[in-house]
Amino acid sequence: QGLLPHSLALPGRSDSRLIVFTRDGVVLSHPNLERVLGPVSEEPGLAQAYVRWRNADQPFAGSAFTQPLDEHVVSLAGVPMPQWGVARVSDARAMLEPLQDAQQRAWGQVAMVTGGVGLLAALLMLWLARPLALLRLRAKAATDGDAGEYRVPAPADEPWPRSSGEVDDMVRMCTQLLEGRRRSQRSAETLVRQLQAVLEHVPLGIAVARAEQVEVVSQQVCRLLGYTPQELQGRNLIELLAPQDGAVDLAQQVHEAFAAHGAFDGELPLLRKDGGTLWGRVQGQLVQPGEPGRGVLWTLQDGSAEREARAQQAWEGSHDVLTQLLNHAEFERRLQVLLAQRGAQPAGAHEGQGVLLFMDVDHFTVVNDLAGRVVADDVLRRLARLLEAEVQHSGWAARLGGDEFAVLLPASSLANGQAVAERLRATVQAWEPAYQGRGFTLGLSIGLVPLVPGLRNAAAVLHAADMACYEAQRAGRNRVQVGEVRMTA
């Protein structure tokens, strides 16, 4: 730098080098004395600028330029008189560092200003949105309940936020909606209390089930079955059906009724808690027609008395009330069924041919006339028990009317039938009923007919046995007479 005039001298800088060189590229001045008289082509940064200057083919004196390179900024000028070149090679990063610092400071200031503006905007929005936030919290507190419980708070629970414009409109709308919900809740609570009263006091069993699981049940159902409401709720309806003998699938019958008609109406045996069976009159109807998923409304009435009455009526229609034996009509019906079954079977398909005994009590009118109707009825009852004891495992006994009885032994041979008839006759003969110290001697006139193959008419078989009994009476009473049925029967 001492080779230059004072006007060209610049203050020394650590991040730049001031180099003086000849037109031919020989370094004359360099901050590093070891580089003096060295070639410019070996000088980092300056070599590229020097080559460009030489290739530009311009006068050396009076020309100048500045060229930024990858890591350096080179300023080069020619000195006219000595034909030297003066170059300043500066570190580009050092030169740009003040600019980068300024840029970073500027960006920091921009960020601070932006953050401040954003914070102010957020605070402003929070201030403006505070009534809406309070409204949301108030509405949530008004409609939420613990564990999903439906709850509408009293008006004095919390104040509603106040503002202007749309917030006030929303507050008015919310208060109107909540008031409507309060009215609906009061109505629902009243309806629930009324329904609960009905379920507790109505004399009709009521239950609601969904997916065959009991959800609601009345006290009458609990009384009929012996359970508490808690024991029935959640129970499967199929579990309440009492098992019955036979292959009847009661659950399948109920399902088929709903599939065909959308309802069920009938009698079902229900299992009581104590293990007993209640025959109930049961009706089931879908809560919502066409939508089984909504559940089924069931009603239950105690049908035991009605069922017993029907059973008693059916029993009385087929039995003699005095002796408890089969009556004439039922005995003839069973005989007709037996003959029809045998007619449909091949010959030899059943054991024994079977026999029919037709009996008339000898001297019964004497007991009736002398001892009275009460004693006569007792004699008939005692005779019925005797017949039952003899044939209860092998046939049927019946009172045909008055003092006439019949016994059917479906699987008996003729010889065995004669032996049974003889035992009955002897037993009655040995029995001497007494009344007021007076004994009575009875006997049995028995007509016996074998049930040979080919018989079809039960009335004709009974008539043939009656005729055989008549022959026994004509032959002296108290005897067994074998007859036969004409094949035209």
C-alpha positions in Angstrom: 0.0 0.0 0.0 3.0 2.3 0.4 3.6 2.2 -3.4 0.3 4.0 -4.0 -0.5 7.7 -3.6 -2.1 8.7 -0.4 -5.3 9.4 -2.3 -5.6 5.7 -3.1 -4.7 4.4 0.3 -7.5 2.8 2.2 -7.6 1.8 5.8 -6.4 -1.7 6.5 -9.1 -4.4 7.0 -8.7 -7.9 8.2 -11.3 -9.2 5.9 -9.7 -7.8 2.7 -6.4 -7.7 0.9 -5.0 -4.8 -1.1 -2.7 -6.1 -3.8 -0.6 -4.2 -6.4 0.7 -6.1 -9.4 2.2 -5.4 -12.8 0.5 -5.6 -16.1 2.3 -9.0 -16.5 0.8 -10.3 -13.3 3.6 -10.0 -10.9 2.7 -9.1 -7.3 4.4 -5.9 -6.2 2.6 -5.3 -2.9 0.8 -7.8 -0.7 -0.2 -7.8 3.0 1.7 -11.1 3.2 5.3 -10.3 2.3 5.9 -13.9 1.3 3.5 -13.4 -1.6 5.4 -10.4 -3.0 6.9 -11.0 -6.5 4.7 -14.0 -6.8 2.2 -14.6 -9.7 -1.3 -13.2 -9.6 -2.6 -16.5 -11.0 -1.9 -18.1 -7.6 -3.8 -15.5 -5.6 -7.2 -16.8 -4.4 -10.0 -14.7 -5.8 -7.8 -12.4 -7.8 -6.6 -14.9 -10.4 -10.1 -15.2 -12.0 -10.6 -11.4 -12.1 -7.1 -10.9 -13.5 -7.8 -13.4 -16.3 -11.1 -11.7 -17.2 -9.3 -8.3 -17.3 -6.6 -9.5 -19.6 -9.2 -11.3 -21.9 -11.3 -8.2 -22.1 -8.6 -6.6 -24.4 -9.1 -3.1 -23.0 -6.5 -0.5 -22.2 -4.8 -1.2 -19.0 -4.8 2.4 -17.8 -8.1 3.9 -16.7 -10.2 0.7 -16.7 -11.8 -0.7 -13.5 -14.5 -3.2 -12.4 -15.9 -5.1 -9.5 -16.7 -8.8 -9.7 -18.4 -10.9 -7.1 -17.2 -14.5 -6.9 -18.2 -17.5 -4.8 -16.3 -16.6 -1.7 -14.8 -13.2 -2.6 -15.6 -9.8 -4.0 -12.8 -8.4 -6.2 -12.4 -4.7 -7.1 -9.7 -4.0 -9.8 -8.4 -0.8 -11.3 -5.4 0.2 -13.5 -3.0 3.0 -12.6 -2.0 5.0 -15.7 1.5 6.0 -15.2 3.3 3.0 -13.9 1.0 0.6 -15.7 0.2 -1.2 -12.5 -3.0 -2.8 -11.4 -4.5 -2.3 -7.9 -7.0 -4.9 -6.6 -8.9 -5.2 -3.3 -10.0 -8.8 -2.6 -12.6 -8.9 0.1 -14.2 -11.9 2.0 -17.8 -12.0 0.7 -19.1 -13.5 4.0 -17.5 -10.8 6.0 -18.9 -8.1 3.7 -22.4 -9.6 3.9 -22.4 -10.2 7.6 -23.6 -6.7 8.5 -26.3 -7.0 5.9 -27.4 -10.4 7.3 -27.3 -9.0 10.8 -29.5 -6.1 9.7 -31.8 -8.5 7.9 -32.2 -10.7 11.0 -32.8 -7.7 13.2 -35.4 -6.5 10.7 -37.1 -9.9 10.6 -37.0 -10.0 14.4 -38.7 -6.6 14.5 -41.3 -7.8 12.0 -41.9 -10.9 14.0 -42.3 -8.9 17.2 -44.7 -6.5 15.5 -46.7 -9.4 13.9 -46.8 -11.2 17.3 -48.0 -8.1 19.0 -50.6 -7.5 16.5 -51.7 -11.1 16.6 -51.8 -11.0 20.4 -53.9 -7.9 20.3 -56.2 -9.5 17.7 -56.5 -12.6 19.8 -57.3 -10.6 22.9 -59.8 -8.7 21.0 -61.4 -11.9 19.6 -61.5 -13.4 23.1 -63.1 -10.3 24.4 -65.6 -10.3 21.6 -66.2 -14.1 21.8 -66.4 -14.3 25.6 -70.2 -14.0 25.6 -70.4 -16.9 23.1 -68.0 -19.0 25.2 -70.1 -18.4 28.3 -73.2 -19.2 26.3 -71.8 -22.5 25.2 -70.7 -23.4 28.8 -74.1 -22.3 30.1 -75.9 -24.3 27.5 -73.7 -27.4 28.1 -74.3 -27.1 31.9 -78.0 -26.8 31.3 -78.3 -29.9 29.1 -75.5 -32.2 30.5 -76.2 -34.6 33.4 -74.1 -36.9 35.5 -73.5 -40.2 33.7 -75.8 -39.3 30.9 -78.7 -38.4 33.2 -81.2 -36.1 31.6 -81.2 -32.8 33.6 -82.6 -29.4 33.1 -81.3 -27.0 35.8 -83.4 -24.6 37.7 -83.4 -21.0 36.4 -81.4 -19.9 39.4 -78.5 -22.3 38.7 -76.3 -19.9 36.8 -77.0 -16.6 35.0 -77.0 -16.5 31.3 -74.4 -14.3 29.6 -75.6 -10.9 28.4 -74.5 -9.1 25.3 -76.0 -7.4 22.3 -77.1 -8.5 18.9 -76.9 -12.1 18.0 -75.7 -13.3 21.4 -78.9 -12.0 23.0 -80.9 -13.6 20.3 -79.2 -16.9 20.9 -79.7 -16.6 24.7 -83.4 -16.0 24.2 -83.6 -19.1 21.9 -81.7 -21.2 24.4 -83.9 -20.2 27.3 -87.0 -20.9 25.2 -85.7 -24.4 24.2 -84.8 -25.2 27.8 -88.2 -24.1 29.0 -89.7 -26.4 26.4 -87.5 -29.2 27.7 -88.6 -28.5 31.2 -92.2 -28.8 30.2 -91.5 -32.0 28.3 -89.5 -33.4 31.2 -92.4 -32.7 33.6 -94.8 -34.3 31.3 -92.5 -37.4 30.9 -92.1 -37.7 34.6 -95.8 -37.5 35.1 -96.4 -40.2 32.5 -93.7 -42.4 34.1 -95.4 -42.1 37.5 -98.8 -42.9 35.9 -97.3 -45.9 34.1 -95.6 -47.1 37.2 -98.9 -46.9 39.1 -100.6 -48.9 36.4 -97.9 -51.5 36.5 -98.2 -51.8 40.2 -102.0 -52.0 40.6 -103.6 -53.2 37.3 -104.9 -56.8 37.8 -103.5 -57.8 34.4 -100.0 -59.1 34.0 -98.0 -56.7 31.6 -94.5 -57.1 30.4 -92.4 -55.5 27.7 -89.6 -57.5 26.1 -87.0 -56.6 23.5 -84.9 -59.3 21.8 -86.7 -61.8 24.1 -85.3 -60.0 27.1 -87.7 -58.7 29.8 -87.3 -55.0 30.2 -90.5 -53.8 32.0 -92.8 -56.0 34.1 -95.9 -55.4 36.2 -96.5 -56.5 39.8 -99.3 -58.9 38.7 -96.8 -60.9 36.6 -94.5 -61.1 39.7 -97.4 -62.2 41.8 -98.5 -64.9 39.3 -94.9 -66.3 38.9 -93.5 -65.7 42.4 -90.6 -63.5 41.2 -89.5 -60.0 42.1 -89.3 -57.4 39.3 -85.5 -57.4 39.6 -85.4 -61.2 39.1 -87.5 -61.0 36.0 -85.9 -58.0 34.4 -83.2 -59.2 31.9 -84.5 -62.8 31.9 -85.0 -64.5 28.6 -88.6 -65.3 27.9 -87.8 -68.8 26.7 -86.4 -69.6 30.2 -89.9 -68.9 31.6 -91.6 -71.6 29.5 -92.2 -74.7 31.6 -91.0 -77.9 29.9 -93.8 -80.2 28.7 -93.9 -83.9 27.7 -93.8 -84.6 24.1 -92.1 -83.0 21.1 -94.1 -79.8 21.1 -91.7 -76.8 20.8 -93.6 -74.0 22.5 -91.0 -71.4 21.6 -91.2 -72.4 17.9 -95.0 -72.0 18.0 -94.7 -68.5 19.4 -92.1 -67.6 16.7 -94.3 -69.0 13.9 -97.3 -67.1 15.2 -95.4 -63.8 15.1 -94.0 -64.6 11.6 -97.5 -65.4 10.3 -99.7 -62.8 12.1 -97.4 -60.4 13.9 -98.9 -61.4 17.2 -99.5 -64.4 19.5 -102.7 -65.4 21.4 -102.9 -68.7 23.3 -102.1 -70.7 26.4 -98.6 -71.3 27.6 -97.2 -73.2 30.6 -95.0 -70.8 32.6 -92.4 -71.8 35.1 -93.0 -70.4 38.6 -90.1 -69.6 40.9 -91.2 -72.5 43.2 -90.9 -74.9 40.4 -94.6 -75.2 39.7 -96.4 -74.6 36.4 -98.8 -71.8 35.7 -101.0 -72.1 32.7 -101.4 -68.6 31.5 -103.6 -66.9 28.9 -100.9 -65.1 27.0 -101.2 -62.4 24.3 -98.2 -60.7 22.5 -98.3 -57.7 20.2 -95.5 -55.8 18.6 -95.0 -52.4 20.2 -94.6 -50.9 16.7 -96.3 -52.9 14.0 -93.8 -54.2 11.5 -90.8 -53.4 13.6 -89.9 -56.3 15.9 -86.8 -54.5 17.1 -89.0 -52.0 19.0 -90.1 -54.8 21.4 -93.2 -56.9 22.2 -96.0 -56.0 24.6 -97.1 -59.1 26.5 -100.2 -59.5 28.7 -100.7 -62.4 31.1 -103.8 -63.8 32.8 -104.1 -66.8 35.1 -105.7 -69.4 32.9 -105.4 -72.3 35.4 -109.0 -72.2 36.5 -110.3 -72.0 33.0 -108.1 -74.8 31.9 -109.1 -77.0 34.8 -112.8 -76.2 34.0 -112.3 -77.3 30.4 -110.4 -80.4 31.6 -113.2 -81.2 34.1 -115.8 -80.6 31.4 -113.9 -82.9 29.0 -113.5 -85.5 31.8 -117.2 -85.3 32.7 -118.1 -85.7 29.0 -116.2 -89.0 28.9 -116.7 -90.4 32.4 -119.5 -91.6 34.6 -119.7 -89.1 37.5 -120.9 -91.7 40.1 -118.3 -94.4 39.5 -115.5 -92.4 37.8 -115.3 -95.1 35.1 -115.6 -94.4 31.4 -119.1 -93.7 30.2 -121.0 -95.5 27.4 -120.1 -93.0 24.7 -116.4 -92.9 25.5 -116.1 -96.7 25.8 -117.8 -97.2 22.5 -115.5 -94.5 20.9 -112.4 -96.2 22.2 -113.6 -99.6 21.0 -114.3 -98.1 17.5 -110.8 -96.6 17.4 -109.3 -100.0 18.3 -111.3 -101.8 15.6 -110.2 -99.2 13.0 -106.6 -99.5 14.0 -106.7 -103.3 13.7 -108.5 -103.1 10.4 -105.6 -101.0 9.0 -102.9 -103.5 10.3 -101.9 -106.7 8.6 -103.2 -110.0 10.1 -101.1 -111.1 13.1 -99.7 -107.7 13.7 -101.1 -107.5 17.3 -100.8 -109.9 20.3 -104.1 -111.7 21.2 -107.4 -111.1 19.6 -108.9 -109.2 22.5 -112.2 -109.8 24.3 -115.1 -107.7 25.4 -117.0 -108.4 28.7 -120.6 -107.1 29.1 -121.8 -107.4 32.7 -125.1 -107.0 34.5 -125.3 -107.0 38.4 -127.7 -109.8 39.5 -130.2 -108.9 42.2 -129.1 -105.2 42.2 -132.8 -104.1 42.2 -133.2 -105.8 45.6 -130.5 -103.6 47.1 -131.9 -100.5 45.5 -135.5 -101.3 46.7 -134.7 -102.4 50.2 -131.6 -100.3 51.2 -132.2 -97.2 49.1 -130.5 -95.2 46.5 -127.6 -94.2 48.6 -126.6 -97.7 49.4 -127.2 -98.8 45.8 -124.9 -96.0 44.6 -122.2 -97.1 47.1 -122.5 -100.7 45.8 -121.9 -99.4 42.2 -118.9 -97.4 43.3 -117.4 -100.4 45.2 -118.0 -102.6 42.1 -116.3 -100.0 39.9 -113.1 -100.1 42.1 -113.1 -103.8 41.9 -113.2 -103.7 38.1 -110.5 -101.1 38.0 -108.2 -103.1 40.2 -108.6 -106.1 37.8 -108.1 -104.4 34.5 -106.1 -101.2 35.2 -103.0 -102.5 33.5 -104.6 -104.6 30.7 -107.7 -102.8 29.5 -110.6 -100.4 30.2 -113.7 -100.6 32.4 -116.9 -98.6 31.9 -120.3 -98.1 33.3 -122.7 -98.4 30.4 -125.8 -97.3 32.5 -127.8 -98.5 35.5 -126.2 -101.7 36.8 -124.5 -102.6 33.4 -120.7 -102.5 33.1 -118.2 -103.4 30.4 -114.6 -104.4 30.3 -112.3 -104.3 27.2 -109.1 -106.3 27.2 -107.4 -105.4 23.9 -104.5 -107.9 24.0 -106.2 -110.8 25.8 -106.8 -114.2 24.4 -110.2 -115.9 24.7 -108.9 -118.2 27.4 -107.4 -115.3 29.4 -110.6 -113.3 29.0 -112.7 -116.2 30.3 -110.4 -116.4 33.3 -110.7 -112.7 34.1 -114.5 -112.9 33.7 -114.6 -115.8 36.1 -112.5 -114.1 38.7 -114.8 -111.0 38.6 -117.9 -113.2 38.9 -116.5 -115.1 41.8 -115.3 -111.9 43.6 -118.7 -110.3 43.4 -120.4 -113.5 44.5 -118.2 -113.6 47.6 -118.9 -110.0 48.4 -122.0 -109.6 50.6 -122.8 -105.9 51.2 -124.8 -105.2 54.3 -127.2 -102.5 55.4 -128.7 -102.1 58.9 -127.6 -105.7 59.8 -129.0 -107.2 56.6 -126.7 -108.7 54.0 -127.3 -108.8 50.2 -126.1 -111.5 47.8 -125.0 -110.3 44.4 -123.8 -111.9 41.3 -122.6 -111.1 37.8 -124.0 -112.3 34.5 -121.2 -111.8 32.0 -121.4 -111.9 28.2 -118.0 -112.4 26.5 -117.3 -111.9 22.8 -113.8 -112.3 21.2 -112.6 -109.5 18.9 -111.9 -111.6 15.9 -110.3 -110.0 12.8 -112.6 -108.3 10.4 -114.8 -106.5 12.9 -115.6 -102.9 12.0 -118.6 -101.8 14.0 -118.2 -101.1 17.7 -122.0 -100.8 18.3 -122.5 -104.3 16.8 -119.8 -105.7 19.0 -121.4 -104.2 22.1 -124.8 -105.6 21.0 -123.3 -109.1 20.6 -121.8 -108.9 24.1 -125.1 -107.7 25.5 -126.9 -110.6 23.9 -124.4 -113.0 25.4 -125.0 -111.5 28.8 -128.8 -111.9 28.2 -128.2 -115.6 27.5 -126.2 -115.9 30.8 -129.2 -114.4 32.7 -131.6 -116.8 30.9 -129.4 -119.7 31.8 -129.7 -119.0 35.6 -127.6 -115.8 36.2 -124.2 -115.4 37.8 -122.3 -117.1 35.0 -120.1 -116.3 32.0 -121.5 -116.8 28.5 -119.3 -116.7 25.4 -121.0 -115.2 22.3 -119.9 -114.1 18.9 -120.3 -111.2 16.5 -121.8 -111.7 13.2 -119.2 -110.9 10.5 -121.6 -108.5 8.8 -120.7 -106.2 11.7 
